[in-house]
């Protein structure tokens, strides 16, 4: 049953009257001569105990009734025989009616609810419906299973917890309610769970409830529920138990969900540390209590329960684990200064990058769309008199660059899918993705393989470019062919903003525009920030040998936020610059797949390079035949596919960021 009802006595009267009408005149005739006084003559708590045979041949003692408590209970105005309808006489050994079942809380309340439904009074008496819902939950619970010692009885029945002869729940906010709340541990513990009650009594929760009368502190039903009690070894209970703790410790739950332990738990798996693994279950102590499992003197031992060489795939916890804070956050400088600094720095970076480049993209879109609607074309270069085959294409990217770009893109998309499934594990889509891929362990493995692949491609590219540049006698580090930013890039950027608002001409870009250079160097930044932080998190036992535990907190924050920045930037700004500008529509731009672009497009995108190559006579050397129709079509299909995947990932990331919880 639920723990509180309005108008108890009215409901009791309804129950009694309904029972009479439900079961008809024959039962009434058989029991009309029986009254409560006659029953209490034997069953009063002050009378001698009564024992009856059990199914196993042993005996069990019948419960006794306290008349004072009965009169104040929910059933106080009912006659005993309204429930015990099988009793036909008041003899010491009752002759029971053969066609009437013994008293049963479940059957009685289900019959009452059926009667209410039949009379279409479900809204007026909805609390009776809540009782039936509780009954259904109980039937599926651990308590409803047969007891080992006496299989003819359930592990716990309504009577064991509620005591039908004394059950009553005082109104909220009253002193009696506080006293009743304090009795819950006793109800659970004294009859069945003695050891757990002993641990609970000395715990922080127990002291708050039993000694201080704090009804907000946890009792048995807060963690185990009232009616749908499940096996504590089941995954269902373990996941629900974390949420039960979080219903009081909201800040701690939120911080826990940001850790690897919490992310796995939120994906629906229970093999990583949960609240009871670190704090205990019934014997929870305050952190500063020397007996607490998370006290600094005991913390390494607690961590070593999981982080041990004896566990498959795990390694022994090292010294740095002591200063790891499972509930660290970025807004409490006094407790977590490193996290505060890291979070404010990352948020500042995110705001600056997105504010600048989204404004850049928005203004660019506005200007190009405006010119397009007006039929305006920007004639940057005068091509009259030039004897160039306009059917030819300019070779912009060599095969190695194109393969490297494709591999990096595939690796990035894989990293985004697997990484964001962990970062936004509370999103409705994340557990589905994890399940399809084979669970968090497989997701983690795929993530690490993709990360390794990304780094390998990056290193190959870097080594190739560097050895080529170092051997070149003509390459200038700040020249027009260099990807290193120079003063012209800053001037071009300022010139673009002036052009956006019609305050100047469009700048002439050379081989690499300033936004392309930003894209290129962002990879270097990302590999170092995301890569090193990810490496530290992947090998915690090594990291903790040399660094304090708070680096895990900072590393997790930086790894996730930088990955978020990279993913959102890639699928918004980069996609816009190269595929969704009005001048590029309809998407996709396939230059990075074919390696070439038409002379018209080349002149438009990189006029300074075009003029320079034309003046030096090198342009014709770089002209090639246009890609075949099959190559172009295949490149477009590949481009559209990758754009669709990227935008889908963007939606998932956005859904996770804005709190799309399951």
N, C-alpha and C positions, 0 to 999 in steps of 0.2 A: 504494500500500500504506500501511497505518498505520505509524507510525514506531517501534513497539516491539512485540515479541512475546515471550512466555515460551517457554522450552525450544526455542530456534531449531534446534538440531541435530536434535532429535527430529522436528520438523516437516519439516526437510529430508529426513530419512530416509524419512518418510511420503510426501513428495512424490516422491522417487525411486522408491520401491517401487510407489506408486500408478500412476506413469507407466508403469512396466513392465507392470503388469496391464491398464492401460487400453488400451494400444496393441498388445498382443499379441505373439505369437511371431514373426511375419514381420519386424517391425522389429528385434527382438532379433537374429535371425539375420543380418540385413544389417549390423548394427553390432557384432557380438560381438568382432571382431578389433581394434576401435579402443579406445584408452585415452587418458587425459588427457596422459600424457607425449608421445604422438605428436602430439596437438593443440598442445601447448605448444612443440613443436619449431619451429613457424612463428608461433604466435600469442602467444608470450611477449613481454612488454613490452620485453625487451632485444633482440628480433629486429628486422629491417628492416620498415618500414611496408608494409602491403598495401593496394592501391587496387583498387576495383571500379567498373564503369560505373554511371552514374546514368541515370534515365529521360530526362533532358534532354540526354544525350550526354556530359556532363561526368563526372568521376570523384569518388568519395568514399572517404575512408580508413576502413578497418575499425578498430574499437577493439581495443586490446591487453589482455592479461590479465597481472596481477601474481600469480604463484603464491603469494606470501606472503599477500596480501590474500584471494585465493580460498580458501585453506585456513581462514581465520578467518571467512568469510562464512556467510550462511544456507544457501547452496548448496554449502558446502565439501566435503561428503561425497558429493556427486552426481557422476556421470560427465558429461562434456561432451555425449555423445550422448544422454543422457536428455532434454535439451532440444533439441539440434540433431539431431533424428531423421531429417532428410532427408539427412544426410551419410552416404555409404556407403563412402567410402574415405579414405585419408590422403594423397592426391596433392595437388600444388600447386594444381591447378584441380579441385575436387571434382566428381565425377559424382553428382548429387543424385537421390534417389528421386523419381520423377514423381508418385507417389500419396501422398506425405507432405509436409505443409506445413512451411515453415521455422519455426524457434524463435519462439514467441510467448508472452509472459508472460500475456497476458489469457486466451488459449485454454487454456493449461496449468492456470491456477488455476480457471477455470470448470469444466473437466473434473474437477479434483480435488474441487471442491465438489459437483458432480453425483454423484460416486462416494460422497462422505460422506453425502449425502442419501439415496441409494439404500440405503446400509448403516445408515441411521437413527442416525448418530453425530454429529448436528449439535450437540448439547450438549457432547459431549466435545471437539469440534474447532470450536468456535464462531468461533475466530479466523480460520479459513479463510473463514467466512461474512462476516466483516468485510472481508476482502480483496476478496471479490466485490462487496460494497457500494461499496467504494472504486473498483472497476473501473467500476461503473455511474455513479458520480459523474464519473469521468474521461471517460467516453464523451460526457457532456453538457457537458464543460468547454471552455474556450477553447483549451487545449493540444491537444485531440483534433482540432481543425480542420486541414485540409490546409495545409502550409507553402507560402508564396508562391513561394519559390525552387525547391522540390522537392515538387510536389503529391502525389507518390506516398508521401510521408512526412507524418506529423502534425507539428504545431509542436513538440511535445515528447512523447516516449514514456516508458514506464516506465524504459527503459535510461538515458535522459538524466538522470533524477533519482536513480535508485536504484543503477545500475551492478550488474547482476545478478551480476557476477564478484567484487564486493567488498562487496555490501550487507549491513549488519548494524547493528542498533540496540542500543547498550549499555544495561544496566539503569538505571533512574532513580536519581539520587543518587550515581552513580559519577563518577570523574574522566573516564573515557572518554566518558561521556554528555555531559559539558560540552564536551569536544573535538569530539564529533560535532555537537552543537548549533551550535557556532561555524562549522562547515563549510557550514551551510545557505545563508547568503548567497553563499558562494563557488560552491556548486553552481548556484544560480540565476543568479548574475551573470556568472561567467567564460564560460559557454557562450552565453548569450543576452542578458542584461541588463547589459551593461558600464557604461552610463551611470548606471543606477540603483544599481549596486553602488558606483560612485565617490561618489555622493551619500550613500548609506547609510553608507559607511565613515567619513565625517566628521560624521555626525549623532549626536545624543545616544543613540539606540538602538544605532548601530554601535559607538560607543566603549564602551558598557556591555558589549556582547557580545564584540567582538573584542579589546579592550584589557583589560577587567576580568574577562572570563569570566563575566559575570552571565547565567545561562541564563533568568532571568525577564524580561529585556529582549526586546523584539520582534525577531523575524527575519521573513523573507519569508512563511513559512507561517502566521504568526500573523495577518497582515493579509489575505493572499490565499488562505488555506486550503491544504491539501495536494493534494487530488485534484479538488475542484469549482471550480477556478480559473475565474473568469469575466472577461469583458471589463470593464476598469476604467471604461469609459464607460457601462456599463449601470446602470439604476436599481437592479437587484438587488444589484450589487456596492456601489454607493454607500451604500445603506441598511445592508447587512451590514458595511461598513467602519467605520461609526460605532460599531456594536456591538462590533466587534473592538477598537477603541481603548478602549471602555468596559469591556472585560473586565479590563483592567489599571487604567484610570483611572476607577474606579467613581464616586467623588465628583464628578469633573468631568462625567461623562456624565449623572448625575442633575441637576446644575445646568444643563447644556446643554439637557436636555429641558424645563426650565421656561421657556426663552426662546422667542421666536417662531421663531427658526431651528430649534430642536430640536422644537418642536411640529409644524411643517410636515413635518420629517423623520419624526417618529413617525407621522404620518398616511399615510406611504408616498410622499411626494413629495421630490424632490431639488434643487429650484431655489433653496433657501436655503443659507446657509453651513453647511458641514460641517467636520469636523476638518481635513482636508487643505487646505481653502480658506484657512484662517487659519494653520495651522502648517506647511503643506507636506506632502509625502507621504514621500519618501525622505530628504530633507535636513533633517528636523526638528531644530531647535536649542532649547536651553533659553531660557526667556523673557528671562533677563538677558544672553544672548549678543547682542552688537551686530548679528550677522548674522541673528538670528531674525526671522521675519516679524511676530511679535507683540511684539517689543521696542518700547518707547515711541517710539523714533525712527522706526520703520518701520510702526507700527500704522495710522496714517491712510492710508498708501499701500495697505496690505493691505485695509482696509475699502473703499477707493475702487475696488477691482476689481469690486465689486458695486454699492456705493452711489455711482453716478456718473450725471451728467446724460446721458451717452452711452447708458445702458441704458434701454430702454423702461419707463416707469412708475416709474423710480428718480430720486433726486436726490443731488447731491454730498454726500459725507460731510463733516461740519463738525467744529469743534474738540472738541465734547463727546464725540465718538465715542472719543476717546483714553482717557477714564476709564471707559468702559463695561466691565463685567466679565462676560464670557460665562459664567463659572463661579462667580459669586457665590452664597453661601449665607447662611442666617440664623443659623448657629451658630458662626461664627468672627468674634468681635468684633474681633480684632486686624487681620484682613485686610479685613473688610467691616463696619465699625461701623454704617453707615447701614442696611444690610440687617438686621443684628442687632436694632437698635432697632425698625425697622418690623415685622419678623416677630414679635418679642415683644409689641409693642403690638397687632397684629392678632390674634394667638392669644389674648391676654388678653381682647380684645373678644368674640371668638367664644365663648370659654368662659363669659364673664359672661352674654351675651345668651341663649345656648342653655340654660345652667343655670337661669337665672331663669325664662324663658318656658316651657321644657319642664316645669319643676316646677309652674309656674302652671297649665299645661294639664292635667297629670296630676292635680293636686289638684282642679281644677274638674270634670274628668270623673268622678273618684271621688265627689265630693259630689253632683253631679246624678244620677249612676247610683244612688247610695245612696237618694236621695229618691224617685227614680222607682220603684225596687223596693219601697219602703215605701208607695207610693201617696201620698206627701206632696206637697202643692202649696203654694207660697209665696204667700200672699195679701198682697201688698204694698199694694194699693189697695182700698178699699171702694167698689164700684160700685153698691151698692143705691140705688135712688131716682133714678138718673141716666137721663134720657130721651135716650139715644143710640141711633142705628140701628146695631146690632152687625154688620149686613151691610156697612156702609161700611168703607173702608180709609183709613188715614192716609197722606197723601202725604209720603214721607220724602226722596226724591231727585228733583230736576228732570231733565229729559231731557238737558241738557248734562252733568250729573254722570255719568249712566249711560253716555252715549256715550264720555265721557272715560275712565271706568273700564274699559270694554270694550276700547278702543283700547290703553290702557296695559297691560292684561293680555295682549293679543295680542303687543304689542311685547316685553314682558318674556319671554314664553314663547319667542319667536323668539331673543331675546338669550341666554337660558339655553341653548337647544339649540346655537346656533352658538358661543357663548363656551365652554361646557363641553366641546364637541368639541375645542376647542383646548387648554383647561386640562388636560383628561384625555385627551390625544391618545394616550397609551399604552394606554387602555382598549380592549377588544375591539370595542366598539360605535362608537368615534369614527371610525375610517377608513371604516366603512360609511356613516355619516351624511355625512361629507365627500364620499365618492364619489357618493352619491345627489344631493347638492346641487350637484355639479359641481367639486369640488376646493377646496383651501384658499383660493384667490383669490376664488372665488365665495362661499364661506362668509364670508370677511372682508368682502366687499361687502354681503352680506345683513345681516351684523352691524352694519355702519356705517349702513345705511339704517334698520334697526330702531332704532338708537340715536338717529339724527336725528329719526325719527318720535316717539320717546318724549319727547325734549327739546322738540319743537315742541308736543306736547299739554300737557306740563307748563307751558311758558311761557304758552300760551294760558289755561290754567286759572289760573295765578298772576296774570296781568294782569287777567283777568276778576274774580277774587275781590277783588283789591286795590282796583281802581277802584270796585267796588261797596261795599266796606267804607269806603273813604275818603269816599265821597259820602253814606254813611248818617249821619244825625244821632242815631240811637237805638242803634247798635251799640256794645257795650262790649268792649274788647279782652280783658278777663279775665272777661267775663260768661258766662252759661250757654250762649249760642249760639256762643261762640268756640272755635276748635280749639287755642288757645294753652293749654298746661298751667297749672293753678293749684293752690292748696293742697288744694282739694277732691279733685283727682285723686289726690294722694298719700294722702289720708285714705281714699278709696274703695279704693285698691289694698291698703292695710293692712287695711281692713275686709273685703275679699274673702278674704284669707288667713285672717282670723279665722273667717269664715263657712265656709271650706273644712274647718276642723277643729272646727266646731260651737262656736265660742267667741263668736259674735255674730251679729246679723242680716245678711242680705244687703244691701249698700249700694244706695241708690236712685240710679241713673244719670240724668243729665240728657241733653241732646241728644247729647252725645258722651261715651262712656265712655273711661276712661283708656287702655285697650288700643286703642281706635279712633284716639285721638290719636297713640299711638305709631306705628301703621300709617301714618298720614297724614304725620307728620314724618320717618319713615324714608325716604320717597320723596325729600324734600329732601336728606337726608343722602346717599342713594345717588346722586342726580343729580350732586351736587358731587364726591364721592369717586370714584365710578366714571367719571363723565363727564369730569372734568378729567384724570384719569390716562389714560383711553382716548384723549383728544384729544392728549396729549403723545406717546403711543405711535404714534398714527396718522400723525403728522407729525414723525418723528425728526430730519430735517434742520433743521427750524425750532427744535425743542426744544433740539437740541445747539448751536445758535448762541448761546443765552443761558444754558443751564444745563449743569452737569457731567454726564458720562455715567452716573454712578451713579443719577441720577433714573430712568433706564430700568429699572434693576434694582428700585428701590423701587416705581416705578410699576407694573411688571408684577406684583409681589407684591401690592400693595394692590388693584389692579384685580381680580385673580383672587380674592383672599380675600374682598373686600367683595361681589363678585358671588356667591360661594359662600354667604356669610351671607344675602344677600337672597333667593336662590333657596330655600335650605333653610327659612328663616323663613317665606317666603310659602307654601310647599307643606306646611308642618307647622303652625306656630302660627296663621297667618292662616286657613288652611283649617279648622283645628279650631274657632277662635273663631266662625266664621261658618257652618260647615256640618256639623261632626262632633261637636259637643257633644250629649249625650243629649237636651237640650231642643230641638235642631234636627233630630234624626233623624226620618225619613230625609232624606238630602241630595238636592238642594241647596236652600239658602235663596235664593229668587229675588228678594228685595227690591231688589237692585242692578240687576236686569234689568227688573222691572215698575215699580220706583220707589215701590211702596206695600207696606204690610203691614197685616195685620188689626189691629183695635183690641186684641184680646186679646194678640197678640204685641207690639204697641207698648207696652201697659201693663206687660208683663212685662220687656221689654228696657230701657225708658227711663221708669220710673215718675215720676221727678222732673219730666221734661219734660211728661209727660201731666198731672200735677197742676197744673203752672204754666200750661199752655195752657187747661186746663179752668177754672181760677180766673179767668183773664183773659178768658174767652169767645172765645178765638181758635181753640179746637180745632175747632169745627164748620166754620170757614172752610177748614180744611186737610183735611177729609174729602172723599173722592172715591168714585166707584163702584169696586167690586172689578174687577180686570182680567178681560177676557174669558177664556173657557175656552181659546181658541186661543192667546191671549197667555201664559197661565199654562203651557200645555203646551209651547209653543215655548221659553219661558224655562227650563223644567225640562230640556228636551233640550239646550239650549245650556249650561246649568249643568253637567249630567252630563258633557257632552263636554269642557268646559274642565277639570273636576275630573279626568277620566281622563287628559287630556294632562298636567296638572300633576303628578299622582302618577306617571305614567310618567317624566316628566323627573326627578322626585325619585329614582326607582329608578336611573336612569342616572347621576345625580350621585353617589348613594351608592355605586354600583358603581365609579365612577371614584375616589372618595375612598378607598375601602378597597382600592385596588390591583388592580382587575379588569383586568389587562394581557392584551393579545392575544398 
